[in-house]
């Protein structure tokens, strides 16, 4: 199974996991609201709106930005 980046829209936590993360334990709300960003890779991407930086195989998903409706990814 591929290793993917996930980010919680509520608390901004970003993790690498090979499957969907647990929704329990969110520090901002009752449950995490995980959004799958991208498969883990070697290219650095940073969101101009929320500041999240990840290393992905290709351009990450724009949905689920904690600071706006959509992420605005920049390749570093």
N, CA and C atoms as an extended XYZ file, in Angstrom:
228
Properties=species:S:1:pos:R:3:atomname:S:1:resname:S:1:resid:I:1 pbc="F F F"
N         0.833       -1.177        0.000 N   UNK     1
C         0.000        0.000        0.000 CA  UNK     1
C         0.883        1.248        0.000 C   UNK     1
N         0.497        2.281       -0.760 N   UNK     2
C         1.284        3.509       -0.883 CA  UNK     2
C         1.172        4.373        0.369 C   UNK     2
N         2.249        5.071        0.651 N   UNK     3
C         2.286        6.004        1.773 CA  UNK     3
C         1.787        7.359        1.272 C   UNK     3
N         0.786        7.924        1.950 N   UNK     4
C         0.178        9.180        1.523 CA  UNK     4
C         0.240       10.228        2.616 C   UNK     4
N         0.148       11.497        2.196 N   UNK     5
C         0.025       12.625        3.118 CA  UNK     5
C        -1.448       12.893        3.376 C   UNK     5
N        -1.799       13.110        4.643 N   UNK     6
C        -3.152       13.481        5.044 CA  UNK     6
C        -3.056       14.724        5.918 C   UNK     6
N        -4.050       15.604        5.801 N   UNK     7
C        -4.098       16.789        6.650 CA  UNK     7
C        -5.511       16.962        7.191 C   UNK     7
N        -5.605       17.278        8.484 N   UNK     8
C        -6.900       17.555        9.103 CA  UNK     8
C        -7.265       19.015        8.850 C   UNK     8
N        -8.427       19.222        8.264 N   UNK     9
C        -8.897       20.584        7.976 CA  UNK     9
C        -9.200       21.359        9.258 C   UNK     9
N        -9.483       20.659       10.336 N   UNK    10
C        -9.839       21.320       11.591 CA  UNK    10
C        -8.627       21.784       12.398 C   UNK    10
N        -7.655       20.906       12.608 N   UNK    11
C        -6.523       21.227       13.488 CA  UNK    11
C        -5.194       21.427       12.751 C   UNK    11
N        -5.188       21.233       11.426 N   UNK    12
C        -4.021       21.433       10.556 CA  UNK    12
C        -2.930       20.376       10.712 C   UNK    12
N        -3.157       19.335       11.505 N   UNK    13
C        -2.170       18.272       11.645 CA  UNK    13
C        -1.948       17.616       10.287 C   UNK    13
N        -0.685       17.382        9.936 N   UNK    14
C        -0.325       16.737        8.672 CA  UNK    14
C         0.499       15.496        8.998 C   UNK    14
N         0.074       14.346        8.456 N   UNK    15
C         0.766       13.087        8.733 CA  UNK    15
C         0.940       12.261        7.464 C   UNK    15
N         1.904       11.322        7.537 N   UNK    16
C         2.093       10.315        6.482 CA  UNK    16
C         1.493        9.018        6.984 C   UNK    16
N         0.681        8.373        6.156 N   UNK    17
C         0.049        7.117        6.573 CA  UNK    17
C        -0.258        6.281        5.340 C   UNK    17
N        -0.261        4.942        5.508 N   UNK    18
C        -0.540        4.047        4.387 CA  UNK    18
C        -2.015        3.702        4.254 C   UNK    18
N        -2.857        4.340        5.040 N   UNK    19
C        -4.306        4.153        4.975 CA  UNK    19
C        -4.979        5.329        5.652 C   UNK    19
N        -6.262        5.384        5.586 N   UNK    20
C        -6.999        6.504        6.170 CA  UNK    20
C        -6.772        6.587        7.683 C   UNK    20
N        -6.389        7.772        8.193 N   UNK    21
C        -6.133        7.935        9.627 CA  UNK    21
C        -7.423        7.882       10.459 C   UNK    21
N        -7.278        7.637       11.740 N   UNK    22
C        -8.403        7.631       12.668 CA  UNK    22
C        -8.963        9.038       12.808 C   UNK    22
N       -10.279        9.134       12.919 N   UNK    23
C       -10.903       10.451       13.061 CA  UNK    23
C       -10.939       10.936       14.510 C   UNK    23
N       -10.617       10.081       15.455 N   UNK    24
C       -10.665       10.488       16.869 CA  UNK    24
C        -9.413       11.257       17.281 C   UNK    24
N        -9.550       12.083       18.316 N   UNK    25
C        -8.406       12.759       18.908 CA  UNK    25
C        -8.068       14.127       18.350 C   UNK    25
N        -8.978       14.759       17.632 N   UNK    26
C        -8.711       16.088       17.085 CA  UNK    26
C        -8.682       17.117       18.216 C   UNK    26
N        -7.679       17.982       18.205 N   UNK    27
C        -7.556       18.996       19.257 CA  UNK    27
C        -8.457       20.210       19.015 C   UNK    27
N        -8.967       20.371       17.791 N   UNK    28
C        -9.779       21.549       17.460 CA  UNK    28
C       -11.284       21.279       17.478 C   UNK    28
N       -11.686       20.064       17.139 N   UNK    29
C       -13.104       19.706       17.085 CA  UNK    29
C       -13.281       18.294       17.622 C   UNK    29
N       -14.489       17.785       17.589 N   UNK    30
C       -14.763       16.442       18.101 CA  UNK    30
C       -14.017       15.375       17.300 C   UNK    30
N       -13.959       15.543       15.971 N   UNK    31
C       -13.307       14.559       15.101 CA  UNK    31
C       -12.403       15.238       14.080 C   UNK    31
N       -11.335       14.508       13.672 N   UNK    32
C       -10.497       14.969       12.567 CA  UNK    32
C       -11.314       14.936       11.279 C   UNK    32
N       -11.023       15.856       10.376 N   UNK    33
C       -11.608       15.877        9.036 CA  UNK    33
C       -10.435       15.745        8.062 C   UNK    33
N        -9.972       14.497        7.875 N   UNK    34
C        -8.782       14.232        7.069 CA  UNK    34
C        -9.038       14.414        5.582 C   UNK    34
N        -8.087       15.063        4.915 N   UNK    35
C        -8.086       15.199        3.464 CA  UNK    35
C        -6.790       14.578        2.955 C   UNK    35
N        -6.903       13.686        1.972 N   UNK    36
C        -5.713       13.079        1.366 CA  UNK    36
C        -5.090       14.106        0.426 C   UNK    36
N        -3.827       14.448        0.678 N   UNK    37
C        -3.159       15.470       -0.118 CA  UNK    37
C        -2.436       14.891       -1.328 C   UNK    37
N        -1.616       13.849       -1.109 N   UNK    38
C        -0.808       13.301       -2.206 CA  UNK    38
C        -0.045       12.076       -1.732 C   UNK    38
N         0.473       11.332       -2.693 N   UNK    39
C         1.363       10.213       -2.374 CA  UNK    39
C         2.731       10.796       -2.019 C   UNK    39
N         3.362       10.243       -0.985 N   UNK    40
C         4.674       10.699       -0.537 CA  UNK    40
C         5.686       10.517       -1.663 C   UNK    40
N         6.509       11.539       -1.875 N   UNK    41
C         7.535       11.496       -2.917 CA  UNK    41
C         8.726       12.354       -2.546 C   UNK    41
N         9.458       12.843       -3.563 N   UNK    42
C        10.699       13.589       -3.343 CA  UNK    42
C        10.623       15.075       -3.690 C   UNK    42
N         9.502       15.529       -4.260 N   UNK    43
C         9.381       16.929       -4.660 CA  UNK    43
C         8.674       17.723       -3.561 C   UNK    43
N         9.278       18.852       -3.157 N   UNK    44
C         8.714       19.698       -2.109 CA  UNK    44
C         7.632       20.616       -2.665 C   UNK    44
N         6.505       20.668       -1.951 N   UNK    45
C         5.407       21.569       -2.270 CA  UNK    45
C         5.025       22.313       -1.004 C   UNK    45
N         4.706       23.599       -1.141 N   UNK    46
C         4.278       24.408       -0.007 CA  UNK    46
C         3.000       25.144       -0.380 C   UNK    46
N         2.036       25.160        0.547 N   UNK    47
C         0.790       25.883        0.315 CA  UNK    47
C         0.986       27.342        0.719 C   UNK    47
N         0.727       28.229       -0.213 N   UNK    48
C         0.875       29.669        0.007 CA  UNK    48
C        -0.115       30.181        1.056 C   UNK    48
N        -1.252       29.507        1.223 N   UNK    49
C        -2.299       29.987        2.126 CA  UNK    49
C        -2.122       29.516        3.565 C   UNK    49
N        -1.788       28.231        3.778 N   UNK    50
C        -1.692       27.714        5.152 CA  UNK    50
C        -0.258       27.414        5.596 C   UNK    50
N         0.696       27.433        4.656 N   UNK    51
C         2.092       27.213        5.014 CA  UNK    51
C         2.515       25.760        5.126 C   UNK    51
N         1.606       24.816        4.887 N   UNK    52
C         1.949       23.401        4.955 CA  UNK    52
C         2.967       23.060        3.868 C   UNK    52
N         4.001       22.300        4.227 N   UNK    53
C         5.007       21.847        3.270 CA  UNK    53
C         5.067       20.329        3.326 C   UNK    53
N         4.982       19.695        2.157 N   UNK    54
C         5.066       18.236        2.057 CA  UNK    54
C         5.978       17.858        0.899 C   UNK    54
N         6.396       16.601        0.876 N   UNK    55
C         7.181       16.052       -0.215 CA  UNK    55
C         6.288       15.034       -0.927 C   UNK    55
N         5.978       15.298       -2.202 N   UNK    56
C         5.024       14.464       -2.927 CA  UNK    56
C         5.557       14.037       -4.292 C   UNK    56
N         4.945       12.975       -4.847 N   UNK    57
C         5.308       12.485       -6.180 CA  UNK    57
C         4.816       13.419       -7.276 C   UNK    57
N         3.659       14.065       -7.032 N   UNK    58
C         3.080       14.989       -8.000 CA  UNK    58
C         2.323       16.080       -7.247 C   UNK    58
N         1.801       17.040       -7.958 N   UNK    59
C         1.100       18.170       -7.343 CA  UNK    59
C        -0.019       17.690       -6.415 C   UNK    59
N        -0.023       18.141       -5.155 N   UNK    60
C        -1.027       17.701       -4.183 CA  UNK    60
C        -2.436       18.198       -4.513 C   UNK    60
N        -3.413       17.571       -3.891 N   UNK    61
C        -4.816       17.964       -4.035 CA  UNK    61
C        -5.016       19.368       -3.471 C   UNK    61
N        -5.838       20.138       -4.125 N   UNK    62
C        -6.094       21.504       -3.662 CA  UNK    62
C        -7.204       21.586       -2.613 C   UNK    62
N        -7.990       20.530       -2.455 N   UNK    63
C        -9.122       20.591       -1.523 CA  UNK    63
C        -8.683       20.458       -0.065 C   UNK    63
N        -9.457       21.076        0.828 N   UNK    64
C        -9.273       20.881        2.259 CA  UNK    64
C        -8.289       21.784        2.963 C   UNK    64
N        -7.942       22.929        2.403 N   UNK    65
C        -6.999       23.830        3.075 CA  UNK    65
C        -7.610       24.365        4.373 C   UNK    65
N        -6.888       24.265        5.499 N   UNK    66
C        -7.411       24.765        6.772 CA  UNK    66
C        -7.574       26.289        6.801 C   UNK    66
N        -6.825       27.001        5.959 N   UNK    67
C        -6.853       28.464        5.966 CA  UNK    67
C        -7.731       29.074        4.878 C   UNK    67
N        -8.193       28.263        3.940 N   UNK    68
C        -9.005       28.757        2.822 CA  UNK    68
C        -9.810       27.592        2.263 C   UNK    68
N       -10.588       27.846        1.232 N   UNK    69
C       -11.345       26.767        0.601 CA  UNK    69
C       -10.418       25.786       -0.094 C   UNK    69
N        -9.377       26.313       -0.766 N   UNK    70
C        -8.451       25.470       -1.522 CA  UNK    70
C        -7.004       25.797       -1.186 C   UNK    70
N        -6.152       24.751       -1.217 N   UNK    71
C        -4.695       24.954       -1.113 CA  UNK    71
C        -4.216       25.650       -2.373 C   UNK    71
N        -3.137       26.418       -2.243 N   UNK    72
C        -2.471       27.057       -3.373 CA  UNK    72
C        -1.027       26.569       -3.346 C   UNK    72
N        -0.782       25.381       -3.919 N   UNK    73
C         0.516       24.717       -3.838 CA  UNK    73
C         1.544       25.365       -4.753 C   UNK    73
N         2.766       25.508       -4.231 N   UNK    74
C         3.924       26.006       -4.990 CA  UNK    74
C         5.014       24.949       -4.902 C   UNK    74
N         5.609       24.645       -6.032 N   UNK    75
C         6.733       23.694       -6.068 CA  UNK    75
C         7.968       24.436       -5.580 C   UNK    75
N         8.698       23.839       -4.638 N   UNK    76
C         9.904       24.481       -4.081 CA  UNK    76
C        11.158       23.962       -4.754 C   UNK    76
